[in-house]
Amino acid sequence: MVCLGNICRSPLAEGILKSKLPQDKFIVDSAGTSNYHMGSPPDKRSVAVARKYGLDISNLKGRQFSVADFDAFDYIYVMDESNYNNVISLARNKQDKEKVKFILNDVYPNQNYNVPDPYYGGDHGFENVYKMLDEACSIIAKSLI
């Protein structure tokens, strides 16, 4: 799960998808395309909305996406077009590029819709993002198990 800073959208997506998959069979992680928040916990509003739905993401720490992630993961879900372009720019080959997908394409195939960044908005934006990601992660989980 990849967003810009790895403190709002991608930690939420990580927590949501982890909750829908067997922990002993899947590794779910998140990262940011920037290095702004490396080592930082998720935004308190992401933590709060996750907690509202019974998820604890407070222990996650921000990290930057790296080329090694192409080797570590079978699927790389990005939150928006900017994240997509940043991740694709690190791809070494066609196989790397084929792993990168817009997360909302599982809800709206081939539309490449963006998950809006709620960072500069109010709490309501985090709620909306949670619902979008929950719907997408439900579809992703069903396709994997």
DRENTOR-722364 format. One record per residue: residue number from 0; residue in one letter; x, y, z of N, C-alpha, C, CB in turn. Coordinates in nm, 2 decimals, decimal comma, always signed. Glycine has a CB too. Layout:
<recs>
REC   pos   code      n.X      n.Y      n.Z     ca.X     ca.Y     ca.Z      c.X      c.Y      c.Z     cb.X     cb.Y     cb.Z
REC   NUM      A        X        Y        Z        X        Y        Z        X        Y        Z        X        Y        Z
...
</recs>
This chain:
<recs>
REC   pos   code      n.X      n.Y      n.Z     ca.X     ca.Y     ca.Z      c.X      c.Y      c.Z     cb.X     cb.Y     cb.Z
REC     0      M    +0,08    -0,12    +0,00    +0,00    +0,00    +0,00    +0,09    +0,12    +0,00    -0,10    +0,00    +0,12
REC     1      V    +0,07    +0,21    -0,10    +0,16    +0,32    -0,11    +0,09    +0,46    -0,13    +0,26    +0,30    -0,23
REC     2      C    +0,13    +0,55    -0,05    +0,08    +0,69    -0,06    +0,20    +0,78    -0,06    -0,03    +0,73    +0,05
REC     3      L    +0,18    +0,91    -0,04    +0,29    +1,01    -0,04    +0,37    +1,00    +0,08    +0,23    +1,15    -0,05
REC     4      G    +0,31    +1,02    +0,20    +0,39    +1,03    +0,32    +0,39    +0,91    +0,41    +0,35    +1,14    +0,40
REC     5      N    +0,30    +0,81    +0,38    +0,29    +0,69    +0,46    +0,24    +0,72    +0,60    +0,42    +0,61    +0,46
REC     6      I    +0,15    +0,82    +0,62    +0,10    +0,85    +0,75    -0,06    +0,85    +0,75    +0,15    +0,97    +0,80
REC     7      C    -0,12    +0,86    +0,63    -0,27    +0,88    +0,63    -0,33    +0,76    +0,56    -0,30    +1,01    +0,56
REC     8      R    -0,32    +0,76    +0,42    -0,40    +0,66    +0,34    -0,33    +0,52    +0,35    -0,40    +0,70    +0,20
REC     9      S    -0,20    +0,51    +0,32    -0,15    +0,37    +0,31    -0,14    +0,30    +0,44    +0,00    +0,38    +0,26
REC    10      P    -0,12    +0,36    +0,56    -0,13    +0,29    +0,68    -0,28    +0,24    +0,71    -0,09    +0,37    +0,80
REC    11      L    -0,37    +0,32    +0,67    -0,51    +0,28    +0,68    -0,54    +0,15    +0,59    -0,61    +0,39    +0,64
REC    12      A    -0,49    +0,16    +0,47    -0,51    +0,05    +0,38    -0,44    -0,08    +0,43    -0,45    +0,09    +0,24
REC    13      E    -0,32    -0,06    +0,48    -0,25    -0,17    +0,54    -0,33    -0,24    +0,65    -0,11    -0,13    +0,59
REC    14      G    -0,37    -0,16    +0,75    -0,45    -0,21    +0,86    -0,58    -0,28    +0,82    -0,48    -0,10    +0,96
REC    15      I    -0,65    -0,22    +0,72    -0,77    -0,27    +0,67    -0,75    -0,41    +0,60    -0,84    -0,18    +0,57
REC    16      L    -0,65    -0,41    +0,51    -0,63    -0,54    +0,44    -0,58    -0,64    +0,53    -0,53    -0,51    +0,32
REC    17      K    -0,49    -0,61    +0,62    -0,44    -0,71    +0,72    -0,56    -0,77    +0,80    -0,34    -0,64    +0,82
REC    18      S    -0,66    -0,69    +0,83    -0,77    -0,74    +0,91    -0,86    -0,84    +0,83    -0,86    -0,62    +0,96
REC    19      K    -0,84    -0,84    +0,70    -0,93    -0,92    +0,61    -0,86    -1,04    +0,56    -0,98    -0,84    +0,49
REC    20      L    -0,73    -1,06    +0,59    -0,65    -1,17    +0,54    -0,59    -1,25    +0,65    -0,54    -1,12    +0,44
REC    21      P    -0,57    -1,38    +0,63    -0,50    -1,46    +0,73    -0,36    -1,42    +0,75    -0,51    -1,61    +0,70
REC    22      Q    -0,32    -1,38    +0,87    -0,19    -1,33    +0,90    -0,08    -1,43    +0,87    -0,18    -1,28    +1,04
REC    23      D    -0,11    -1,55    +0,88    +0,00    -1,65    +0,85    +0,02    -1,68    +0,71    -0,04    -1,78    +0,92
REC    24      K    -0,06    -1,63    +0,62    -0,04    -1,65    +0,48    -0,01    -1,53    +0,39    -0,17    -1,71    +0,42
REC    25      F    -0,03    -1,41    +0,45    -0,01    -1,29    +0,37    +0,08    -1,19    +0,45    -0,14    -1,23    +0,33
REC    26      I    +0,16    -1,11    +0,38    +0,23    -1,00    +0,44    +0,18    -0,88    +0,37    +0,39    -1,02    +0,42
REC    27      V    +0,13    -0,79    +0,45    +0,08    -0,66    +0,41    +0,16    -0,55    +0,47    -0,08    -0,64    +0,44
REC    28      D    +0,20    -0,45    +0,39    +0,29    -0,35    +0,44    +0,25    -0,22    +0,37    +0,44    -0,38    +0,42
REC    29      S    +0,30    -0,11    +0,42    +0,28    +0,02    +0,35    +0,40    +0,10    +0,35    +0,16    +0,10    +0,42
REC    30      A    +0,40    +0,20    +0,25    +0,52    +0,29    +0,24    +0,47    +0,42    +0,17    +0,63    +0,22    +0,15
REC    31      G    +0,56    +0,51    +0,18    +0,54    +0,64    +0,11    +0,64    +0,66    +0,00    +0,54    +0,76    +0,21
REC    32      T    +0,60    +0,74    -0,10    +0,69    +0,77    -0,21    +0,79    +0,88    -0,16    +0,62    +0,82    -0,33
REC    33      S    +0,76    +0,95    -0,06    +0,85    +1,06    -0,01    +0,92    +1,01    +0,12    +0,77    +1,19    +0,02
REC    34      N    +1,01    +1,08    +0,17    +1,08    +1,04    +0,29    +1,04    +1,14    +0,40    +1,23    +1,04    +0,27
REC    35      Y    +0,93    +1,21    +0,39    +0,89    +1,31    +0,48    +0,87    +1,26    +0,62    +0,76    +1,38    +0,44
REC    36      H    +0,81    +1,14    +0,64    +0,77    +1,09    +0,77    +0,83    +0,96    +0,80    +0,62    +1,08    +0,77
REC    37      M    +0,95    +0,93    +0,76    +1,01    +0,80    +0,79    +1,03    +0,79    +0,94    +1,16    +0,80    +0,73
REC    38      G    +0,98    +0,67    +0,99    +0,98    +0,64    +1,13    +0,87    +0,70    +1,21    +1,11    +0,69    +1,19
REC    39      S    +0,79    +0,78    +1,15    +0,67    +0,85    +1,22    +0,55    +0,76    +1,23    +0,64    +0,98    +1,16
REC    40      P    +0,47    +0,77    +1,34    +0,35    +0,70    +1,34    +0,25    +0,75    +1,24    +0,29    +0,69    +1,49
REC    41      P    +0,14    +0,68    +1,22    +0,03    +0,74    +1,13    -0,03    +0,86    +1,19    -0,08    +0,63    +1,11
REC    42      D    -0,08    +0,95    +1,11    -0,16    +1,07    +1,15    -0,26    +1,03    +1,26    -0,22    +1,14    +1,03
REC    43      K    -0,28    +1,11    +1,36    -0,37    +1,07    +1,47    -0,51    +1,06    +1,42    -0,37    +1,18    +1,58
REC    44      R    -0,55    +1,12    +1,31    -0,68    +1,11    +1,25    -0,70    +0,97    +1,18    -0,71    +1,22    +1,15
REC    45      S    -0,59    +0,92    +1,12    -0,60    +0,79    +1,06    -0,61    +0,68    +1,18    -0,47    +0,76    +0,98
REC    46      V    -0,53    +0,70    +1,28    -0,54    +0,61    +1,40    -0,68    +0,61    +1,46    -0,43    +0,65    +1,50
REC    47      A    -0,74    +0,73    +1,47    -0,87    +0,74    +1,53    -0,98    +0,68    +1,44    -0,91    +0,89    +1,55
REC    48      V    -0,98    +0,70    +1,31    -1,08    +0,64    +1,23    -1,06    +0,48    +1,22    -1,08    +0,70    +1,08
REC    49      A    -0,94    +0,44    +1,22    -0,91    +0,29    +1,23    -0,97    +0,24    +1,36    -0,76    +0,26    +1,21
REC    50      R    -0,94    +0,30    +1,47    -0,99    +0,26    +1,60    -1,14    +0,25    +1,60    -0,93    +0,35    +1,71
REC    51      K    -1,20    +0,35    +1,54    -1,35    +0,35    +1,54    -1,40    +0,22    +1,48    -1,40    +0,47    +1,46
REC    52      Y    -1,33    +0,17    +1,38    -1,37    +0,04    +1,32    -1,30    -0,08    +1,37    -1,35    +0,05    +1,17
REC    53      G    -1,24    -0,07    +1,49    -1,18    -0,18    +1,56    -1,04    -0,22    +1,51    -1,27    -0,30    +1,54
REC    54      L    -0,97    -0,13    +1,45    -0,84    -0,16    +1,40    -0,74    -0,08    +1,48    -0,83    -0,14    +1,25
REC    55      D    -0,62    -0,13    +1,51    -0,52    -0,06    +1,57    -0,40    -0,05    +1,48    -0,47    -0,12    +1,71
REC    56      I    -0,38    +0,07    +1,43    -0,26    +0,10    +1,34    -0,16    +0,19    +1,40    -0,31    +0,16    +1,20
REC    57      S    -0,18    +0,21    +1,53    -0,09    +0,31    +1,60    +0,06    +0,27    +1,61    -0,14    +0,33    +1,74
REC    58      N    +0,08    +0,14    +1,59    +0,22    +0,09    +1,60    +0,30    +0,10    +1,47    +0,22    -0,05    +1,65
REC    59      L    +0,23    +0,13    +1,36    +0,30    +0,14    +1,23    +0,39    +0,26    +1,22    +0,19    +0,15    +1,12
REC    60      K    +0,49    +0,24    +1,14    +0,59    +0,35    +1,13    +0,61    +0,38    +0,98    +0,73    +0,31    +1,20
REC    61      G    +0,62    +0,51    +0,95    +0,64    +0,55    +0,81    +0,77    +0,50    +0,75    +0,63    +0,70    +0,80
REC    62      R    +0,77    +0,46    +0,63    +0,89    +0,42    +0,56    +0,88    +0,46    +0,41    +0,92    +0,27    +0,57
REC    63      Q    +0,99    +0,47    +0,34    +0,99    +0,51    +0,20    +0,99    +0,39    +0,11    +1,11    +0,61    +0,17
REC    64      F    +0,91    +0,39    +0,01    +0,91    +0,29    -0,09    +1,05    +0,28    -0,15    +0,80    +0,31    -0,20
REC    65      S    +1,09    +0,15    -0,18    +1,22    +0,13    -0,24    +1,21    +0,03    -0,35    +1,33    +0,09    -0,14
REC    66      V    +1,31    +0,02    -0,43    +1,32    -0,08    -0,54    +1,30    -0,22    -0,48    +1,45    -0,07    -0,62
REC    67      A    +1,35    -0,24    -0,37    +1,35    -0,38    -0,30    +1,20    -0,42    -0,28    +1,42    -0,38    -0,17
REC    68      D    +1,11    -0,33    -0,27    +0,97    -0,36    -0,26    +0,91    -0,44    -0,38    +0,88    -0,24    -0,23
REC    69      F    +0,97    -0,42    -0,49    +0,93    -0,49    -0,61    +0,96    -0,64    -0,59    +0,99    -0,44    -0,74
REC    70      D    +1,07    -0,67    -0,52    +1,10    -0,81    -0,50    +1,03    -0,87    -0,38    +1,25    -0,82    -0,47
REC    71      A    +0,99    -0,79    -0,28    +0,93    -0,84    -0,16    +0,78    -0,86    -0,17    +0,95    -0,74    -0,05
REC    72      F    +0,71    -0,79    -0,27    +0,57    -0,80    -0,28    +0,52    -0,84    -0,41    +0,51    -0,67    -0,24
REC    73      D    +0,41    -0,91    -0,42    +0,34    -0,95    -0,54    +0,25    -0,85    -0,60    +0,26    -1,08    -0,52
REC    74      Y    +0,20    -0,76    -0,51    +0,11    -0,66    -0,55    +0,15    -0,53    -0,49    -0,04    -0,69    -0,52
REC    75      I    +0,14    -0,42    -0,56    +0,17    -0,29    -0,50    +0,06    -0,20    -0,54    +0,31    -0,23    -0,56
REC    76      Y    -0,02    -0,16    -0,44    -0,14    -0,08    -0,46    -0,10    +0,07    -0,42    -0,25    -0,13    -0,37
REC    77      V    -0,13    +0,16    -0,52    -0,10    +0,30    -0,50    -0,24    +0,37    -0,48    -0,03    +0,36    -0,62
REC    78      M    -0,23    +0,49    -0,41    -0,35    +0,56    -0,38    -0,39    +0,67    -0,48    -0,33    +0,63    -0,24
REC    79      D    -0,29    +0,71    -0,56    -0,32    +0,81    -0,66    -0,22    +0,82    -0,77    -0,33    +0,95    -0,59
REC    80      E    -0,25    +0,90    -0,87    -0,17    +0,91    -0,99    -0,02    +0,95    -0,96    -0,23    +1,00    -1,09
REC    81      S    -0,01    +1,04    -0,88    +0,13    +1,08    -0,84    +0,21    +0,97    -0,78    +0,12    +1,20    -0,74
REC    82      N    +0,15    +0,89    -0,69    +0,21    +0,78    -0,63    +0,24    +0,67    -0,74    +0,12    +0,71    -0,52
REC    83      Y    +0,15    +0,65    -0,83    +0,17    +0,56    -0,94    +0,29    +0,60    -1,02    +0,05    +0,55    -1,03
REC    84      N    +0,30    +0,72    -1,06    +0,41    +0,77    -1,14    +0,54    +0,76    -1,07    +0,39    +0,91    -1,18
REC    85      N    +0,54    +0,79    -0,94    +0,67    +0,78    -0,86    +0,71    +0,63    -0,85    +0,65    +0,84    -0,72
REC    86      V    +0,62    +0,54    -0,82    +0,66    +0,40    -0,81    +0,70    +0,34    -0,94    +0,54    +0,32    -0,75
REC    87      I    +0,63    +0,37    -1,05    +0,66    +0,32    -1,18    +0,80    +0,37    -1,22    +0,56    +0,37    -1,29
REC    88      S    +0,84    +0,49    -1,18    +0,97    +0,55    -1,22    +1,08    +0,46    -1,16    +0,98    +0,69    -1,17
REC    89      L    +1,06    +0,39    -1,05    +1,16    +0,30    -0,99    +1,16    +0,16    -1,05    +1,13    +0,30    -0,84
REC    90      A    +1,06    +0,13    -1,13    +1,05    -0,01    -1,18    +1,17    -0,04    -1,27    +0,92    -0,03    -1,26
REC    91      R    +1,22    -0,16    -1,26    +1,33    -0,20    -1,33    +1,30    -0,27    -1,46    +1,42    -0,29    -1,25
REC    92      N    +1,17    -0,32    -1,47    +1,13    -0,40    -1,59    +0,98    -0,41    -1,60    +1,20    -0,54    -1,58
REC    93      K    +0,93    -0,48    -1,69    +0,79    -0,50    -1,72    +0,72    -0,57    -1,60    +0,76    -0,58    -1,85
REC    94      Q    +0,79    -0,67    -1,54    +0,74    -0,74    -1,43    +0,71    -0,65    -1,31    +0,83    -0,86    -1,39
REC    95      D    +0,80    -0,56    -1,28    +0,79    -0,46    -1,17    +0,66    -0,38    -1,20    +0,91    -0,37    -1,15
REC    96      K    +0,65    -0,33    -1,32    +0,54    -0,24    -1,36    +0,41    -0,31    -1,35    +0,56    -0,18    -1,50
REC    97      E    +0,40    -0,43    -1,38    +0,28    -0,51    -1,38    +0,23    -0,53    -1,24    +0,29    -0,64    -1,45
REC    98      K    +0,31    -0,51    -1,14    +0,27    -0,53    -1,00    +0,20    -0,41    -0,94    +0,39    -0,56    -0,91
REC    99      V    +0,21    -0,29    -1,01    +0,16    -0,16    -0,96    +0,02    -0,14    -1,01    +0,25    -0,05    -1,00
REC   100      K    -0,07    -0,12    -0,91    -0,21    -0,10    -0,94    -0,27    +0,02    -0,86    -0,29    -0,23    -0,92
REC   101      F    -0,37    +0,09    -0,92    -0,44    +0,18    -0,84    -0,54    +0,10    -0,75    -0,52    +0,28    -0,94
REC   102      I    -0,54    +0,13    -0,63    -0,62    +0,05    -0,53    -0,77    +0,06    -0,57    -0,60    +0,10    -0,39
REC   103      L    -0,82    +0,17    -0,61    -0,96    +0,18    -0,64    -1,00    +0,11    -0,77    -1,00    +0,33    -0,65
REC   104      N    -0,90    +0,07    -0,85    -0,94    -0,01    -0,97    -1,01    -0,14    -0,94    -0,81    -0,03    -1,06
REC   105      D    -0,99    -0,19    -0,82    -1,07    -0,31    -0,78    -1,21    -0,28    -0,76    -1,00    -0,37    -0,65
REC   106      V    -1,25    -0,16    -0,74    -1,39    -0,12    -0,72    -1,44    -0,06    -0,85    -1,40    -0,01    -0,61
REC   107      Y    -1,36    +0,02    -0,92    -1,39    +0,08    -1,05    -1,29    +0,04    -1,15    -1,40    +0,24    -1,03
REC   108      P    -1,31    -0,07    -1,21    -1,20    -0,12    -1,30    -1,16    -0,03    -1,41    -1,25    -0,25    -1,37
REC   109      N    -1,03    -0,02    -1,43    -0,96    +0,06    -1,53    -0,99    +0,21    -1,53    -1,00    +0,01    -1,66
REC   110      Q    -1,04    +0,26    -1,42    -1,08    +0,41    -1,41    -0,96    +0,49    -1,35    -1,20    +0,43    -1,32
REC   111      N    -0,87    +0,43    -1,28    -0,75    +0,49    -1,22    -0,79    +0,61    -1,13    -0,66    +0,54    -1,33
REC   112      Y    -0,90    +0,59    -1,05    -0,94    +0,70    -0,96    -0,84    +0,71    -0,85    -1,09    +0,66    -0,90
REC   113      N    -0,83    +0,83    -0,80    -0,74    +0,86    -0,68    -0,82    +0,85    -0,55    -0,69    +1,00    -0,70
REC   114      V    -0,75    +0,80    -0,45    -0,80    +0,81    -0,31    -0,75    +0,95    -0,27    -0,74    +0,69    -0,22
REC   115      P    -0,85    +1,04    -0,23    -0,81    +1,17    -0,20    -0,72    +1,17    -0,07    -0,93    +1,26    -0,18
REC   116      D    -0,62    +1,26    -0,07    -0,53    +1,27    +0,05    -0,61    +1,36    +0,15    -0,40    +1,34    +0,01
REC   117      P    -0,64    +1,30    +0,27    -0,72    +1,37    +0,37    -0,64    +1,46    +0,46    -0,80    +1,27    +0,45
REC   118      Y    -0,51    +1,46    +0,44    -0,42    +1,53    +0,53    -0,46    +1,67    +0,57    -0,28    +1,53    +0,48
REC   119      Y    -0,49    +1,75    +0,47    -0,52    +1,89    +0,49    -0,67    +1,92    +0,51    -0,47    +1,97    +0,38
REC   120      G    -0,75    +1,81    +0,52    -0,89    +1,83    +0,54    -0,93    +1,80    +0,69    -0,97    +1,74    +0,45
REC   121      G    -1,05    +1,79    +0,71    -1,10    +1,76    +0,85    -1,12    +1,61    +0,87    -1,23    +1,83    +0,87
REC   122      D    -1,17    +1,58    +0,98    -1,19    +1,44    +1,02    -1,28    +1,36    +0,92    -1,25    +1,43    +1,16
REC   123      H    -1,38    +1,44    +0,86    -1,47    +1,37    +0,77    -1,40    +1,31    +0,65    -1,57    +1,48    +0,72
REC   124      G    -1,29    +1,38    +0,60    -1,21    +1,32    +0,49    -1,15    +1,19    +0,53    -1,10    +1,42    +0,45
REC   125      F    -1,11    +1,17    +0,65    -1,05    +1,04    +0,69    -1,16    +0,93    +0,69    -0,98    +1,06    +0,83
REC   126      E    -1,28    +0,97    +0,73    -1,39    +0,87    +0,73    -1,42    +0,83    +0,59    -1,51    +0,94    +0,80
REC   127      N    -1,42    +0,93    +0,50    -1,45    +0,89    +0,36    -1,34    +0,80    +0,30    -1,46    +1,02    +0,27
REC   128      V    -1,22    +0,83    +0,33    -1,10    +0,75    +0,28    -1,11    +0,61    +0,34    -0,97    +0,82    +0,32
REC   129      Y    -1,14    +0,60    +0,47    -1,16    +0,47    +0,53    -1,26    +0,39    +0,45    -1,20    +0,48    +0,68
REC   130      K    -1,37    +0,44    +0,42    -1,48    +0,37    +0,36    -1,44    +0,33    +0,22    -1,61    +0,45    +0,35
REC   131      M    -1,37    +0,41    +0,14    -1,32    +0,38    +0,01    -1,22    +0,26    +0,02    -1,25    +0,50    -0,06
REC   132      L    -1,13    +0,27    +0,11    -1,03    +0,17    +0,13    -1,08    +0,04    +0,18    -0,92    +0,22    +0,22
REC   133      D    -1,18    +0,05    +0,26    -1,25    -0,07    +0,32    -1,32    -0,15    +0,20    -1,35    -0,04    +0,43
REC   134      E    -1,38    -0,08    +0,12    -1,45    -0,14    +0,00    -1,35    -0,21    -0,09    -1,54    -0,04    -0,08
REC   135      A    -1,24    -0,13    -0,12    -1,14    -0,19    -0,21    -1,07    -0,31    -0,15    -1,04    -0,08    -0,25
REC   136      C    -1,04    -0,30    -0,02    -0,97    -0,41    +0,05    -1,05    -0,53    +0,06    -0,92    -0,36    +0,18
REC   137      S    -1,18    -0,51    +0,07    -1,27    -0,63    +0,07    -1,27    -0,71    -0,06    -1,42    -0,59    +0,10
REC   138      I    -1,27    -0,63    -0,17    -1,26    -0,70    -0,30    -1,12    -0,76    -0,32    -1,29    -0,59    -0,41
REC   139      I    -1,02    -0,69    -0,28    -0,88    -0,75    -0,29    -0,87    -0,88    -0,21    -0,78    -0,65    -0,25
REC   140      A    -0,92    -0,87    -0,09    -0,91    -0,99    +0,00    -0,98    -1,11    -0,06    -0,96    -0,96    +0,14
REC   141      K    -1,10    -1,09    -0,11    -1,18    -1,19    -0,17    -1,11    -1,25    -0,29    -1,32    -1,14    -0,21
REC   142      S    -1,03    -1,17    -0,36    -0,96    -1,22    -0,48    -0,84    -1,30    -0,44    -0,92    -1,10    -0,57
REC   143      L    -0,79    -1,28    -0,32    -0,67    -1,35    -0,28    -0,69    -1,48    -0,20    -0,59    -1,25    -0,19
REC   144      I    -0,81    -1,49    -0,14    -0,83    -1,61    -0,06    -0,95    -1,69    -0,11    -0,86    -1,57    +0,09
</recs>
